[in-house]
Amino acid sequence: MVEKYGVFTLVPPFLAIILAFITKNVIFSLFLGVLSGTFMLELNGADVLSALGKGFLLLIGKALESLADPWNAGIILQVLAIGGVIALITRMGGARAIAEALAKRAKGPRSSQIVTWLMGLIIFFDDYANSLIVGPIMRPVNDALRISREKLAFIIDATAAPIAGIALISTWVGYEIGVIKDAFDSIGMNVNAYAVFVQTIPYRFYNILLLAFVVFSALMLRDFGPMLKAERRARETGKVMEDGAKPMISAETTALEPAPGAKLSIWNALIPLFVLILGAVGGFYYNGYTAIMGGEDKALINLLNNAPLSFKALQETFGSADASVVLFQAAILAGIVAIIMGMWQKIFSLGEAIDTWVQGIKSMVITGVILLLAWSISSIIKDLGTAYWLTNALKGSIPAFMLPTIIFALGAIISFATGTSYGTMGILMPLAVPLAFAIMPDMGYMLVCTSAVLTGAIFGDHCSPISDTTILSSMGAACDHIDHVKTQLWYAITVALVTVFCGYLPIGLGLSIWIVLPLSIAVIALVIRFIGQPVEEAK
């Protein structure tokens, strides 16, 4: 197959990337990328029309094949189910209650920014919910304390995708472990994708450093670039927006409002979330325990019989669990608990609860569509031998220490152009993992390269003016969208530079993550201290 197509095996992924740049539509781009691959597979001789028709039929077959896979089906179901839980929690007023409780602790510019940041961490389970809940709650508080809308929008954006992307349970997890598993399967490695996802977290430098950046900036009350100008304007004049600014207010904000008459209680969020988390933890143990006890590894069976709750036992059971099944089970259980709580409090009837749950599912359908197309293009790339050809062509020309940085940069470029981190992960992961395996077949090295795909996609998405989370952050903060993009860009690029020079390059050269990560965080603090200037100038 490789000999037949040669360099043309690159057509499907490159076509998807190029079209994503041009159209800014990742679904359309992935669709045509898959179609180009199925067309090539069916092309025999010069019968182009027949190949196009058969290619379309093969595309449908690939999508059905992807959906029929039990793992893939479980991933899509758990993503949809978690979307339903989020909608129920929001409808019961739980998320708003948590937000308002934190807002009461904001007494000055410093504490207000920290509280906004904490609120973003608490609403870790979904970036959309984060953007649309944190902003409306904290906006009046920040306005009263003369914090610019640009800074509010930045904090919201910095705690939306970055925290959802590394949270152990969120609407992102299903997608991320889906593309991870598919990429490792393509090189013949049968891995526990959820375990791989967890192991990438310390290497997700951009996510972690951006969260640290917000904290240091708030504690020191220092800024630089356009954000410094915006903050000084707000403090000195009380104008939280630039003259002539056009704040974004969206009807989508009201879609997440609590039900009329609902008594706001933090327990309406905490209890379903605790059920989701504890259900997942218990499910991982039970599912993994069942899998091990039903297997043939006598050493592991003896371990579970003799020390079922030891750290080693927990590690093995979690590693053997099927995350697609467990997270779906936990999400369904949390949804049932949320429905019972809402009905008990007379917030909604059973019919209204089901409607709310379905509304939450609908909000996640686009994720399912992108997943199916991402799995399909990955399958086509495997059939064409794209990864095999690419790795053989490049494995002698790219220094091993440079590959994580190159992957991070490529992910950033694609996601900036397309405005979607999901699509970028789906396009890039099937190429990055085989390439890393060819250059250095070491699991630790492959974890770093995998993390570079995930965090590079978030960096580009964070900067992009057409990104959904960037737009929603502007909406939530009621900030002029272009002002948000301009002020945030400087900070995002700064964090990305530290990510490369203090993160991926040292890791590529062999330094330990436990040296590199604290050092990177320290560099972020030093940048803000010595490049940033006090917002309130000395009189």
DRENZARO-414556 format. One record per residue (C-alpha): residue in three letters; z, x, y. Coordinates in steps of 0.05 Angstrom, whole numbers, plus 5000, padded with zeros to 4 digits. Each point is the difference from the previous one (the first is absolute). Layout:
   type     c3     c1     c2
    Ala      Z      X      Y
...
This chain:
   type     c3     c1     c2
    Met   5000   5000   5000
    Val   5018   5056   5048
    Glu   4936   5037   4984
    Lys   4960   4938   5014
    Tyr   5028   4984   5069
    Gly   5023   5067   5026
    Val   5017   4999   5074
    Phe   4981   4926   5002
    Thr   5065   4984   4965
    Leu   5030   5006   5071
    Val   4960   4942   5026
    Pro   5049   4943   4985
    Pro   5063   5031   5031
    Phe   4962   5031   5058
    Leu   4962   4936   5014
    Ala   5066   4963   5002
    Ile   5029   5051   5048
    Ile   4938   5001   5046
    Leu   4995   4924   5002
    Ala   5074   4995   5015
    Phe   4988   5044   5061
    Ile   4941   4958   5023
    Thr   5023   4929   4984
    Lys   5076   5009   5006
    Asn   5003   4953   4940
    Val   5030   5030   4938
    Ile   4986   4941   4953
    Phe   4926   5000   5017
    Ser   4997   5075   4994
    Leu   5035   5003   4933
    Phe   4956   4943   4974
    Leu   4936   5037   5018
    Gly   5029   5065   4973
    Val   5013   4966   4933
    Leu   4931   4966   5001
    Ser   4965   5067   5013
    Gly   5035   5029   4939
    Thr   4984   4942   4954
    Phe   4928   5003   5025
    Met   4995   5074   4981
    Leu   5029   4987   4932
    Glu   4949   4945   4986
    Leu   4940   5036   5030
    Asn   4952   5021   4946
    Gly   4932   5021   5025
    Ala   4972   4965   5062
    Asp   5022   4928   4988
    Val   5042   4996   5063
    Leu   5006   4924   5003
    Ser   5023   4995   4928
    Ala   5051   5056   5011
    Leu   5026   4964   5062
    Gly   5010   4935   4962
    Lys   5032   5033   4941
    Gly   5042   5042   5047
    Phe   5027   4938   5033
    Leu   5018   4971   4932
    Leu   5033   5065   4980
    Leu   5040   4999   5066
    Ile   5027   4931   4981
    Gly   5016   5026   4931
    Lys   5038   5059   5029
    Ala   5041   4954   5044
    Leu   5016   4954   4941
    Glu   5016   5061   4957
    Ser   5048   5026   5053
    Leu   5035   4932   5007
    Ala   5005   4992   4925
    Asp   5038   5065   4992
    Pro   5074   4980   4990
    Trp   5025   5054   5046
    Asn   4952   4982   5056
    Ala   5015   4925   4992
    Gly   5075   5015   5004
    Ile   4991   5041   5063
    Ile   4961   4944   5035
    Leu   5050   4947   4978
    Gln   5060   5040   5025
    Val   4967   5012   5067
    Leu   4986   4926   5008
    Ala   5070   4981   4976
    Ile   5035   5047   5049
    Gly   4957   4969   5056
    Gly   5029   4933   4980
    Val   5071   5026   5002
    Ile   4989   5029   5070
    Ala   4974   4933   5025
    Leu   5061   4963   4972
    Ile   5049   5049   5030
    Thr   4966   4995   5067
    Arg   4998   4924   4997
    Met   5074   4997   4986
    Gly   5014   5042   5061
    Gly   5030   5058   4961
    Ala   4958   5055   5031
    Arg   5012   4973   5070
    Ala   5075   4996   4988
    Ile   5002   5073   4980
    Ala   4959   5019   5061
    Glu   5045   4961   5048
    Ala   5063   5030   4969
    Leu   4973   5070   5013
    Ala   4975   4982   5070
    Lys   5072   4985   5022
    Arg   5017   5073   4989
    Ala   4949   5024   5051
    Lys   5038   5019   5063
    Gly   4955   5052   5033
    Pro   4931   5033   4993
    Arg   5025   5048   4947
    Ser   5035   4949   4956
    Ser   4946   4948   5010
    Gln   4946   5047   4973
    Ile   5043   5020   4941
    Val   5015   4926   4984
    Thr   4925   4985   5004
    Trp   4988   5057   4952
    Leu   5055   4976   4953
    Met   4971   4931   5000
    Gly   4933   5028   4980
    Leu   5034   5036   4942
    Ile   5035   4937   4977
    Ile   4935   4960   4999
    Phe   4971   5053   4953
    Phe   4966   4953   4952
    Asp   4938   4985   5041
    Asp   4966   5032   5060
    Tyr   4972   4934   5027
    Ala   5068   4967   4998
    Asn   5029   5061   5033
    Ser   4951   4998   5058
    Leu   5006   4925   5012
    Ile   5075   4994   4993
    Val   5029   5062   5034
    Gly   4959   4995   5064
    Pro   5016   4928   5021
    Ile   5074   5010   4986
    Met   5008   5067   5035
    Arg   4952   4988   5057
    Pro   5049   4963   5046
    Val   5054   5052   4986
    Asn   4955   5058   5015
    Asp   4971   4967   5062
    Ala   5070   4989   5028
    Leu   5016   5074   4988
    Arg   4934   5022   5033
    Ile   4968   5029   4938
    Ser   4924   4998   5005
    Arg   4960   4954   4955
    Glu   4960   5061   4980
    Lys   5062   5033   4971
    Leu   5021   4935   4965
    Ala   4931   4994   4969
    Phe   5003   5072   4977
    Ile   5067   4991   4966
    Ile   4976   4937   4965
    Asp   4936   5034   4977
    Ala   5038   5062   4977
    Thr   5046   4958   4956
    Ala   4947   4954   4971
    Ala   4951   5034   4953
    Pro   5039   5066   4998
    Ile   5062   4967   4969
    Ala   4963   4948   4959
    Gly   4957   5055   4971
    Ile   5060   5038   4971
    Ala   5048   4943   4986
    Leu   5017   4994   4926
    Ile   4985   4926   5002
    Ser   4949   4971   5049
    Thr   4933   4966   5005
    Trp   4969   5070   5001
    Val   5029   5025   4934
    Gly   4954   4960   4956
    Tyr   4938   5025   5034
    Glu   5022   5072   5003
    Ile   5020   5005   4927
    Gly   4936   4963   4982
    Val   4954   5053   5031
    Ile   5045   5056   4974
    Lys   4997   4976   4928
    Asp   4924   4990   5003
    Ala   4989   5070   5028
    Phe   5043   5033   4946
    Asp   4968   4958   4946
    Ser   4932   5027   5022
    Ile   5021   5071   4980
    Gly   5031   4978   4935
    Met   5073   5004   5022
    Asn   5042   4941   4978
    Val   5056   5001   5052
    Asn   5053   4951   5024
    Ala   4969   4984   5067
    Tyr   5064   4974   5030
    Ala   5036   5064   4981
    Val   4943   5040   5032
    Phe   5006   4957   5063
    Val   5075   5014   5005
    Gln   4989   5075   4990
    Thr   4950   5002   5058
    Ile   5050   4973   5050
    Pro   5030   5068   5021
    Tyr   4929   5025   5013
    Arg   4981   4942   5045
    Phe   5011   5043   5060
    Tyr   4966   4957   5053
    Asn   5040   4938   4982
    Ile   5067   5036   4999
    Leu   4987   5043   5062
    Leu   4977   4940   5041
    Leu   5064   4963   4983
    Ala   5039   5062   5021
    Phe   4959   5006   5064
    Val   5022   4931   5023
    Val   5074   5017   4989
    Phe   4998   5066   5036
    Ser   4961   4971   5059
    Ala   5050   4944   5006
    Leu   5062   5044   4994
    Met   4975   5051   5050
    Leu   4966   4949   5046
    Arg   4942   5048   5007
    Asp   4925   4985   4998
    Phe   4935   5034   5016
    Gly   4928   4983   5016
    Pro   4980   4929   5020
    Met   5064   4972   4969
    Leu   5043   5040   5049
    Lys   4961   4969   5058
    Ala   5010   4930   4970
    Glu   5074   5010   4989
    Arg   5013   5028   5069
    Arg   4961   4942   5031
    Ala   5044   4950   4962
    Arg   5065   5035   5017
    Glu   4984   5011   5074
    Thr   4964   4936   5018
    Gly   5020   4951   4945
    Lys   4927   4989   4983
    Val   4999   5000   4924
    Met   4924   4997   5003
    Glu   4947   5034   5042
    Asp   4971   4960   5058
    Gly   4940   4962   4974
    Ala   5021   5006   4927
    Lys   4978   4945   4953
    Pro   5056   4989   4950
    Met   4980   4976   4931
    Ile   5033   4936   4978
    Ser   4977   4971   4934
    Ala   5008   4932   4968
    Glu   5015   5039   4936
    Thr   5068   5016   5029
    Thr   5020   4926   4997
    Ala   4977   4996   4928
    Leu   5061   5040   4979
    Glu   5049   4956   5038
    Pro   5061   4971   4963
    Ala   4997   4926   4981
    Pro   5024   4953   5056
    Gly   5075   4988   4994
    Ala   5011   5058   4952
    Lys   5068   5033   5010
    Leu   4987   5074   5008
    Ser   5038   5040   4948
    Ile   4990   5071   4978
    Trp   5017   4978   4929
    Asn   4935   4961   4998
    Ala   4965   5068   5001
    Leu   5051   5044   4965
    Ile   5011   4958   4938
    Pro   4925   4993   4981
    Leu   4989   5073   5016
    Phe   5060   5021   4959
    Val   4973   4958   4943
    Leu   4932   5033   5008
    Ile   5030   5070   5000
    Leu   5052   4989   4946
    Gly   4950   4961   4958
    Ala   4952   5058   5005
    Val   5053   5052   4983
    Gly   5026   4960   4941
    Gly   4929   4984   4979
    Phe   4979   5073   5001
    Tyr   5058   5018   4955
    Tyr   4990   4943   4951
    Asn   4924   5007   4997
    Gly   5004   5075   4990
    Tyr   5057   4993   4950
    Thr   4960   4950   4959
    Ala   4939   5045   5002
    Ile   5039   5062   4977
    Met   5039   4964   4945
    Gly   4934   4971   4973
    Gly   4968   5068   5000
    Glu   5003   5060   4953
    Asp   5035   5052   5043
    Lys   5064   5009   4961
    Ala   5031   5047   5052
    Leu   4994   4947   5054
    Ile   5024   4945   4954
    Asn   5062   5041   4983
    Leu   5011   5014   5074
    Leu   5000   4925   5016
    Asn   5046   4985   4942
    Asn   5050   5054   5018
    Ala   4998   5001   5076
    Pro   4961   4939   5025
    Leu   5024   5007   5072
    Ser   4994   5075   5009
    Phe   4955   5028   5054
    Lys   4951   5025   4948
    Ala   4998   4931   4967
    Leu   4988   4966   5067
    Gln   4945   5049   5016
    Glu   4966   4989   4933
    Thr   5006   4924   5001
    Phe   4974   4994   5071
    Gly   4943   5048   4984
    Ser   4981   4959   4939
    Ala   5002   4933   5035
    Asp   4938   4960   5018
    Ala   5006   4993   5076
    Ser   4946   4947   5005
    Val   5039   4953   4955
    Val   5070   5016   5026
    Leu   4984   4992   5074
    Phe   4964   4935   4987
    Gln   5060   4974   4961
    Ala   5049   5021   5054
    Ala   4957   4968   5055
    Ile   4995   4934   4962
    Leu   5076   5000   4990
    Ala   5012   5015   5074
    Gly   4952   4944   5019
    Ile   5037   4950   4956
    Val   5067   5021   5030
    Ala   4971   4993   5071
    Ile   4973   4931   4985
    Ile   5067   4976   4972
    Met   5037   5029   5061
    Gly   4952   4966   5049
    Met   5004   4933   4964
    Trp   5077   5005   4995
    Gln   5004   5010   5075
    Lys   4949   4944   5012
    Ile   4954   5049   5036
    Phe   4941   4974   4961
    Ser   4983   4954   4943
    Leu   4973   5024   4933
    Gly   4930   4983   5022
    Glu   5008   5037   5067
    Ala   5029   5060   4964
    Ile   4941   5004   4953
    Asp   4953   4993   5059
    Thr   5035   5057   5036
    Trp   4998   5043   4937
    Val   4926   4987   4993
    Gln   4989   5016   5073
    Gly   5032   5068   4988
    Ile   4955   5010   4940
    Lys   4939   4984   5042
    Ser   5019   5055   5049
    Met   4994   5051   4943
    Val   4933   4977   4971
    Ile   4962   5051   5041
    Thr   5041   5054   4966
    Gly   4979   4974   4933
    Val   4927   5001   5020
    Ile   5004   5072   5024
    Leu   5036   5018   4936
    Leu   4946   4971   4955
    Leu   4945   5036   5039
    Ala   5040   5065   5000
    Trp   5010   4996   4925
    Ser   4926   4983   4991
    Ile   4974   5059   5041
    Ser   5048   5045   4962
    Ser   4971   4975   4935
    Ile   4929   5012   5025
    Ile   5017   5070   5024
    Lys   5027   5015   4930
    Asp   4937   4972   4966
    Leu   4955   5042   5045
    Gly   5041   5063   4990
    Thr   5012   5008   5075
    Ala   5067   5033   4993
    Tyr   4975   5046   4945
    Trp   4940   5023   5041
    Leu   5041   5007   5065
    Thr   5055   5040   4968
    Asn   4952   5047   4966
    Ala   4962   5010   5066
    Leu   5062   5012   5042
    Lys   5055   5028   4957
    Gly   4980   5071   5015
    Ser   4988   4991   5074
    Ile   5065   4967   5026
    Pro   5063   5042   5002
    Ala   5055   4963   4962
    Phe   5049   5004   5058
    Met   4950   4967   5047
    Leu   4983   4939   4959
    Pro   5060   4956   5020
    Thr   4984   5012   5073
    Ile   4926   4985   4990
    Ile   5018   4935   4963
    Phe   5049   4981   5055
    Ala   4947   5011   5054
    Leu   4946   4963   4962
    Gly   5047   4941   4988
    Ala   5017   4999   5074
    Ile   4927   5000   5021
    Ile   4980   4944   4953
    Ser   5059   4955   5017
    Phe   4993   5012   5075
    Ala   4927   4978   4996
    Thr   5013   4940   4955
    Gly   5068   4978   5026
    Thr   5027   4992   4929
    Ser   5044   5045   4959
    Tyr   4990   4957   4937
    Gly   4925   5010   4999
    Thr   5007   5074   5014
    Met   5048   5008   4941
    Gly   4951   4963   4955
    Ile   4941   5043   5021
    Leu   5034   5068   5002
    Met   5050   4999   4943
    Pro   4948   4999   4943
    Leu   4969   5063   5030
    Ala   5064   5038   5021
    Val   5038   4997   4934
    Pro   4943   5027   4955
    Leu   4985   5054   5052
    Ala   5073   5022   5002
    Phe   5002   5000   4924
    Ala   4938   5044   4996
    Ile   5027   5050   5051
    Met   5071   5003   4973
    Pro   5019   4956   4940
    Asp   5074   5000   5019
    Met   5037   4935   5008
    Gly   5039   5024   5061
    Tyr   4936   5021   5035
    Met   4968   4933   4983
    Leu   5060   4963   5028
    Val   4991   5036   5067
    Cys   4925   4982   5002
    Thr   5016   4928   4981
    Ser   5050   4996   5057
    Ala   4948   5029   5048
    Val   4954   4942   4985
    Leu   5054   4948   5011
    Thr   5030   5029   5064
    Gly   4933   5023   5029
    Ala   4975   4928   4994
    Ile   5062   4976   5038
    Phe   4991   5052   5055
    Gly   4929   4979   5015
    Asp   5017   4927   4996
    His   5058   5011   5047
    Cys   4953   5030   5053
    Ser   4943   4951   4991
    Pro   4991   4947   5054
    Ile   4967   4954   4948
    Ser   5058   5005   4951
    Asp   5033   4934   4984
    Thr   5071   5030   5005
    Thr   4983   5033   5067
    Ile   4974   4934   5026
    Leu   5060   4961   4973
    Ser   5048   5050   5031
    Ser   4968   4988   5067
    Met   5006   4925   4988
    Gly   5073   5005   4978
    Ala   5019   5041   5061
    Ala   4955   4959   5046
    Cys   4969   5066   5023
    Asp   4931   5015   5026
    His   4964   5023   4937
    Ile   4963   5058   5031
    Asp   5063   5025   5035
    His   5035   4999   4933
    Val   4945   5040   4967
    Lys   4996   5051   5057
    Thr   5074   5013   5002
    Gln   5010   5001   4925
    Leu   4941   5046   4985
    Trp   5034   5061   5030
    Tyr   5062   4991   4957
    Ala   4960   4986   4937
    Ile   4958   5062   5008
    Thr   5062   5042   5015
    Val   5033   4976   4936
    Ala   4936   5012   4961
    Leu   4996   5072   5024
    Val   5071   5013   4977
    Thr   4982   4966   4934
    Val   4944   5049   4989
    Phe   5029   5066   5026
    Cys   5072   4990   4980
    Gly   4988   4955   4940
    Tyr   4937   5003   4958
    Leu   4980   5072   5014
    Pro   5068   5029   4983
    Ile   5004   4956   4938
    Gly   4930   5023   4980
    Leu   5024   5072   5006
    Gly   5057   4986   4952
    Leu   5061   4986   5043
    Ser   5051   4951   4972
    Ile   5000   4929   5028
    Trp   5075   5007   5012
    Ile   4985   5055   5050
    Val   4936   4971   5029
    Leu   5025   4929   5013
    Pro   5064   5018   5039
    Leu   4961   5053   5038
    Ser   4947   4949   5019
    Ile   5052   4951   5025
    Ala   5033   5056   5041
    Val   4933   5017   5031
    Ile   4991   4927   5021
    Ala   5068   5003   5035
    Leu   4981   5066   5035
    Val   4933   4971   5023
    Ile   5034   4941   5033
    Arg   5054   5044   5030
    Phe   4955   5053   5031
    Ile   4934   4963   5011
    Gly   5031   4933   5017
    Gln   5029   4987   5069
    Pro   5059   4956   5019
    Val   4978   4929   5014
    Glu   5050   4993   5056
    Glu   4990   5059   5047
    Ala   5061   5034   5030
    Lys   5012   4976   5071
